[in-house]
Amino acid sequence: MKSLKKKLGLALAVTISTATFATAYATTSVPTTATTSENVSVNSLKNDEPTSDRINHFKEIAMHYYWHGGDIQQAEKDIFKGITLKGKYDVVENAFKEATLLDPYNLDLKFSLASTQIIQKKIPEALQTYKQILNLDPNNFNANLLYGVYSKVSEDKSSYKRSISKLRKIDAKKANEYLQKIETTENIINSKLNTSAPANLPQKDHAIVILGYALAEDGSMRQPLIERLKTGLDIAKKYPDSKIIVTGGVPKQGITEADAMSDWLISQGIEEDRIILENKATDTVENALFSTAMLEKEGLQDVTLVTSASHMRRALTVFKEASDFYDKMNNQKSDRNFTNVVYLDYPSIQEAHKVSNDEILVIYRDLFRTSGIWQYPELQR
């Protein structure tokens, strides 16, 4: 990215080192380009710059902090004077707030603001932002959909019903497609989690997909990833004809999650030709989209997902959505069957089956992202 200081001729810089990141999801969410040692500068802004430059400035601040974090106190002092910031997503939120003030007509900026509020679980604030979009564009399909479903998550069923009614008037076919996605998601939320391999898994055209987890800074695997691999290894031994997809693409010290996972499995006696590396994904949504492309390429029909129990319902949701999308794109009906085996990161399986509203919120957020509704329009899926 070009230096904003050079681009805008600015005097004050807040330096963010791309060597320090935070993990935002159950799998890592830092792009592969973020592992370089270069520093990126985020700068204060002069009011005599063109409006488009000032808007882009705040969008770049938002995306820098979304991915990398940074010096919160410095941002509070030099960029958002008078605003108390508690974390990196506060910076993202306030950057989009500033951008929406500069261009109150731009609905994409409002969608980005609402998405950041959803990430922070600020549902009332997000609903208000979606309401602003709807006041300006009452027939906006995505705004009606997101407003309705997040209202439902906050137990406002009447607003959900009104939104669904509106969606049917805007585009009945598309509304019914999303209602089917919502029904499928509700079934997944209530589904059983397995701590051991189900009996009678297919002996042919079957894949075990093990989802990654952020590596330590030195490139070593953290314990949750090792536990996921142990779970996947047990299934692989019981079903020796199944292929194994390891998915996770963020490198640390030049090693991606998929690389580390593959090396571990080989060290445990798994034949290298059974393993398929998916080493581009940066989060759960991309785990699903990119792994599904490999399932299609390899002609693998059925899938057993392996991840932590706290992550499984979201993983099942996005993998099912990704599979349905590929079916639609390729004009086929694969009827791909998904089973699950979890690493139990709860005190008991009974606790694992309790689903919080916070988890439901994240599940729906990633469902919509997988369905093609970008979290930050034109910036980040």
Secondary structure, DSSP 8 states (H G I E B T S, - for coil): ---HHHHHT-S-EEEEETT-----SSS----GGGGSS-EEEEE---TTS-HHHHHHHHHHHHHHHHHH---HHHHHHHTSTT----SHHHHHHHHHHHHHHH-TT-HHHHHHHHHHHHHTT-HHHHHHHHHHHHHH-TT-HHHHHHHHHHHHHTT-HHHHHHHHHHHHHH-HHHHHHHHHHHHHHHHHHTS---SS--TT--SSSEEEEEE-----TTS---HHHHHHHHHHHHHHHH-TT-EEEEE----BTTB-HHHHHHHHHHHTT--GGGEEEE----SHHHHHHHHHHHHHHHT--EEEEEEEHHHHHHHHHHHHHHHHHHHHHTT------EEEEEE--SSSHHHHT---HHHHHHHHHHHHHHTT--SBTTTB-
